[in-house]
Amino acid sequence: MPGSVRLRARTVWFLLALAVALPASAANYLSYGYGPRHEGVTQEQVALPMSLTWRFVTAPREYAGSTPVVVDNNVFYAAGYALYCLDVATGAVKWAVMTKAPARSAPAFCAGLVWFGDDEGKLRAVNPETGKVAWEMDVRDAIRSPIVVSGRVLYFGTNGSKVLAVDAEQRKQLWQATTRDDVYAAPAVDERSVYVACLDNALYAFDVNTGVERWRLELASGSGLYSAPVVGSSFIYMALGKRVLAIGKYGKIVSQAAFEGELAGEPALTEKGLIVAVKGAGEAAVYALSERPFRAIWKAACAVSPSAPVAVTRDAILAGGSYGFTWAFAPDSGKMLWRYIAREPDSAAKNAEFRAQSAPVVANGRVYMVYDDGSLCCFASDAPDVTPPSITRRTPSPDEPVSAMPPVLIGANIYDEGTGVEPSSIKLLYDGKPVEWKIRLDNSDCYYQVKAESATTPIEDGWHTVTIEVRDWRGNEAKKTWRFLADHSIAAATKVTQSTVAAAAAAVPTFSWGSSRIDEF
C-alpha cells in the first residue's frame, strides 16, 4: 500500500469516465503510447478470454524487440538486426529490412511509410508493401528511443544527446535540440511543446515548432529517466522510481504519490485518473488512481511483478509481467478477468524471469505482447481453442515406488498454450482429499508436500493416489489420476530426486493456493 495513497470505496464514476472517454472502435496502432501524448489508452474493446494465435521468435535477448506497429493486415516489428513485416493472421514474415546494427527503436507509421531507427544512427522510411527503403537519414548517433508521430512530424531522441524533429512528408529535418545525456524514452508532444525525459535525470520542454528549450526540470533519480512523459490537458505525468509525479506545464512539480515498489513504466492516463503498475517483492500490483488529488481507487495485487506499462481499453486494463504473465483487470474494480502465462521457447537461452518487454499493444481486436527474449505473441478472441490444458511431469511417476521419508512431493506440470489455465479451476487431491497446492511461477509445476509428523517420520506405507483437475479459460477440462507406492524401507539414496525438486521449488517464487489470494494469480 503506498504511503501517500489512500483507498477509496467509490469507483462507479471511474468506470463511467472510462466509458465516456473510450468510444468503441477498432483501430490501427501507429506509434508508441497510442498517440503523441502517450496516454496508453485505446478506443478498442477486447473480448476475453483471448487465445494465442501465433508467436514470432527472432532476436537474441540483448537485442530484444521493441513495441510493434500494426497497420491493417501488417505488423511491423523491429528486433535484432532487422525490421520485419509480419502477417497479422499468421505471423509469417512478408519481408525484412536488414541492418548493420541492432534495431532497438520502436517503429512508427506516418505519411504512408514505416519509420525506424538503429544503433548505426540511420533513420529509414520503408514502403510497407514491398519492404523497399524509400528514404534514409544518418543522424550519426544510435537511435534507441521510440519514433513518435504527431501530425506529419516524427520526434525521437538519440544516444548522442540530441532530440530531432523530421517532416515525414517532405522528408527533411525540421530542427535539432541538445540535451546533456542520452535519450532512451519516447518524447511526448502537445500543441506547444515536446517533452523529453533524459538520462541526465532532467525533464526537458522544447518548443514544438523550433526546438528551442522552454524549460528544464531537474529530477532526483540515481539511474536516469527511461519512462516516457505522459501529457494531459493540464499536467505532465512521470514515473520516477517509487513515485508518480504531476508536473505543471511550466515545469514545476504539483503533486506526487509514493509507493513501496518502483513503477514498471509510465502511467496510463484516462479522463478521470491514472493507471500505474508497481513492481517489487512486497508491492507487485496495478493501481487505479484519481488524478487530483492522487487517491487510490483500487489495487489489484499480482503474483509476480509487472514489468512494463499498462494499456487501457474500454473494458479491460492489460498488463504484462515477469515469468511471462499477462493480466486483464476490470476497470471498475481491478478484478482479474483473464490471466495468461507465456512459456519461454525451448530454443531460446533460458532467462531467470522471462518478462514482458513493453506495454501491451491492442489493434483491430488483437493483443500483441513483446517479451525480453525477442519473441512477439499475438492473441485474439476469435482464435479457436478446443485443446485442454496439459498435465505432464507427474511426481512421483505413475506406479513409482518412493521412499516414505520426507520430503514427499506430489504434483505435476500444468500448462495451457491456448487461452491459459483458469486459476480457480485447479484442484490437487491426495488420496481423494483436496490439498493446498503451490505453483512454481517459473515453470508452472503444481505441487504439494505431503505432511508428516516430523522430518524423520515417514508417511504411511502403501499405495497412494494423486489427482489433478484443471480447465482453461474456454472451459476445456483435463484430469489425471495416478498412484505411487510409499515404502519407508527404500534406501535414502533414492530420495535424491525428490529432495532436489523440493530444494528447487524453495529457491524460486511460488504462488500458494488460498481463496483470498486467487485473484493475485
Secondary structure in CASP SS format (residue, H / E / C, confidence):
PFRMAT SS
TARGET T0000
AUTHOR 0000-0000-0000
METHOD secondary structure of the structure
MODEL  1
M C 1.00
P C 1.00
G C 1.00
S C 1.00
V C 1.00
R C 1.00
L E 1.00
R C 1.00
A C 1.00
R C 1.00
T C 1.00
V H 1.00
W H 1.00
F H 1.00
L H 1.00
L H 1.00
A H 1.00
L H 1.00
A H 1.00
V H 1.00
A H 1.00
L C 1.00
P C 1.00
A C 1.00
S C 1.00
A C 1.00
A C 1.00
N C 1.00
Y E 1.00
L C 1.00
S C 1.00
Y H 1.00
G H 1.00
Y H 1.00
G C 1.00
P C 1.00
R C 1.00
H C 1.00
E C 1.00
G C 1.00
V E 1.00
T C 1.00
Q C 1.00
E C 1.00
Q C 1.00
V C 1.00
A C 1.00
L C 1.00
P C 1.00
M C 1.00
S E 1.00
L E 1.00
T E 1.00
W E 1.00
R E 1.00
F E 1.00
V C 1.00
T C 1.00
A C 1.00
P C 1.00
R H 1.00
E H 1.00
Y H 1.00
A C 1.00
G C 1.00
S C 1.00
T C 1.00
P C 1.00
V E 1.00
V E 1.00
V E 1.00
D C 1.00
N C 1.00
N E 1.00
V E 1.00
F E 1.00
Y E 1.00
A E 1.00
A E 1.00
G C 1.00
Y C 1.00
A E 1.00
L E 1.00
Y E 1.00
C E 1.00
L E 1.00
D E 1.00
V C 1.00
A C 1.00
T C 1.00
G C 1.00
A C 1.00
V E 1.00
K E 1.00
W E 1.00
A E 1.00
V E 1.00
M E 1.00
T C 1.00
K C 1.00
A C 1.00
P C 1.00
A C 1.00
R C 1.00
S C 1.00
A C 1.00
P C 1.00
A E 1.00
F E 1.00
C E 1.00
A C 1.00
G C 1.00
L E 1.00
V E 1.00
W E 1.00
F E 1.00
G E 1.00
D C 1.00
D C 1.00
E C 1.00
G C 1.00
K E 1.00
L E 1.00
R E 1.00
A E 1.00
V E 1.00
N C 1.00
P C 1.00
E C 1.00
T C 1.00
G C 1.00
K C 1.00
V E 1.00
A E 1.00
W E 1.00
E E 1.00
M E 1.00
D E 1.00
V C 1.00
R C 1.00
D C 1.00
A C 1.00
I C 1.00
R C 1.00
S C 1.00
P C 1.00
I C 1.00
V E 1.00
V E 1.00
S E 1.00
G C 1.00
R C 1.00
V E 1.00
L E 1.00
Y E 1.00
F E 1.00
G E 1.00
T C 1.00
N C 1.00
G C 1.00
S C 1.00
K E 1.00
V E 1.00
L E 1.00
A E 1.00
V E 1.00
D E 1.00
A C 1.00
E C 1.00
Q C 1.00
R C 1.00
K E 1.00
Q E 1.00
L E 1.00
W E 1.00
Q E 1.00
A E 1.00
T E 1.00
T C 1.00
R C 1.00
D C 1.00
D C 1.00
V C 1.00
Y C 1.00
A C 1.00
A C 1.00
P C 1.00
A E 1.00
V E 1.00
D C 1.00
E C 1.00
R C 1.00
S E 1.00
V E 1.00
Y E 1.00
V E 1.00
A E 1.00
C C 1.00
L C 1.00
D C 1.00
N C 1.00
A E 1.00
L E 1.00
Y E 1.00
A E 1.00
F E 1.00
D E 1.00
V C 1.00
N C 1.00
T C 1.00
G C 1.00
V C 1.00
E E 1.00
R E 1.00
W E 1.00
R E 1.00
L E 1.00
E E 1.00
L C 1.00
A C 1.00
S C 1.00
G C 1.00
S C 1.00
G C 1.00
L C 1.00
Y C 1.00
S C 1.00
A C 1.00
P C 1.00
V E 1.00
V E 1.00
G C 1.00
S C 1.00
S C 1.00
F E 1.00
I E 1.00
Y E 1.00
M E 1.00
A E 1.00
L E 1.00
G C 1.00
K C 1.00
R E 1.00
V E 1.00
L E 1.00
A E 1.00
I E 1.00
G E 1.00
K C 1.00
Y C 1.00
G C 1.00
K C 1.00
I E 1.00
V E 1.00
S E 1.00
Q E 1.00
A E 1.00
A E 1.00
F C 1.00
E C 1.00
G C 1.00
E E 1.00
L E 1.00
A C 1.00
G C 1.00
E C 1.00
P C 1.00
A E 1.00
L E 1.00
T C 1.00
E C 1.00
K C 1.00
G E 1.00
L E 1.00
I E 1.00
V E 1.00
A E 1.00
V E 1.00
K E 1.00
G C 1.00
A C 1.00
G C 1.00
E C 1.00
A C 1.00
A E 1.00
V E 1.00
Y E 1.00
A E 1.00
L E 1.00
S E 1.00
E C 1.00
R C 1.00
P C 1.00
F C 1.00
R E 1.00
A E 1.00
I E 1.00
W E 1.00
K E 1.00
A E 1.00
A E 1.00
C C 1.00
A C 1.00
V C 1.00
S C 1.00
P E 1.00
S C 1.00
A C 1.00
P C 1.00
V C 1.00
A E 1.00
V E 1.00
T C 1.00
R C 1.00
D C 1.00
A C 1.00
I E 1.00
L E 1.00
A E 1.00
G E 1.00
G E 1.00
S H 1.00
Y H 1.00
G H 1.00
F E 1.00
T E 1.00
W E 1.00
A E 1.00
F E 1.00
A C 1.00
P C 1.00
D C 1.00
S C 1.00
G C 1.00
K C 1.00
M E 1.00
L E 1.00
W E 1.00
R E 1.00
Y E 1.00
I E 1.00
A C 1.00
R C 1.00
E C 1.00
P C 1.00
D C 1.00
S C 1.00
A C 1.00
A C 1.00
K C 1.00
N C 1.00
A C 1.00
E C 1.00
F C 1.00
R C 1.00
A E 1.00
Q C 1.00
S C 1.00
A C 1.00
P C 1.00
V E 1.00
V E 1.00
A E 1.00
N C 1.00
G C 1.00
R E 1.00
V E 1.00
Y E 1.00
M E 1.00
V E 1.00
Y E 1.00
D C 1.00
D C 1.00
G C 1.00
S C 1.00
L E 1.00
C E 1.00
C E 1.00
F E 1.00
A E 1.00
S C 1.00
D C 1.00
A C 1.00
P C 1.00
D C 1.00
V C 1.00
T C 1.00
P C 1.00
P C 1.00
S E 1.00
I E 1.00
T E 1.00
R E 1.00
R E 1.00
T E 1.00
P C 1.00
S C 1.00
P C 1.00
D C 1.00
E E 1.00
P E 1.00
V E 1.00
S E 1.00
A C 1.00
M C 1.00
P C 1.00
P C 1.00
V C 1.00
L E 1.00
I E 1.00
G E 1.00
A E 1.00
N E 1.00
I E 1.00
Y E 1.00
D C 1.00
E C 1.00
G C 1.00
T C 1.00
G C 1.00
V E 1.00
E C 1.00
P H 1.00
S H 1.00
S H 1.00
I C 1.00
K E 1.00
L E 1.00
L E 1.00
Y E 1.00
D C 1.00
G C 1.00
K E 1.00
P E 1.00
V C 1.00
E C 1.00
W C 1.00
K E 1.00
I E 1.00
R E 1.00
L C 1.00
D C 1.00
N C 1.00
S C 1.00
D E 1.00
C E 1.00
Y E 1.00
Y E 1.00
Q E 1.00
V C 1.00
K C 1.00
A C 1.00
E C 1.00
S C 1.00
A C 1.00
T C 1.00
T C 1.00
P C 1.00
I C 1.00
E C 1.00
D C 1.00
G E 1.00
W E 1.00
H E 1.00
T E 1.00
V E 1.00
T E 1.00
I E 1.00
E E 1.00
V E 1.00
R E 1.00
D E 1.00
W C 1.00
R C 1.00
G C 1.00
N C 1.00
E E 1.00
A E 1.00
K E 1.00
K E 1.00
T E 1.00
W E 1.00
R E 1.00
F E 1.00
L E 1.00
A E 1.00
D E 1.00
H C 1.00
S C 1.00
I C 1.00
A C 1.00
A H 1.00
A H 1.00
T H 1.00
K H 1.00
V H 1.00
T H 1.00
Q H 1.00
S H 1.00
T H 1.00
V H 1.00
A H 1.00
A H 1.00
A H 1.00
A H 1.00
A H 1.00
A C 1.00
V C 1.00
P C 1.00
T E 1.00
F E 1.00
S E 1.00
W C 1.00
G C 1.00
S C 1.00
S C 1.00
R C 1.00
I H 1.00
D H 1.00
E H 1.00
F C 1.00
END
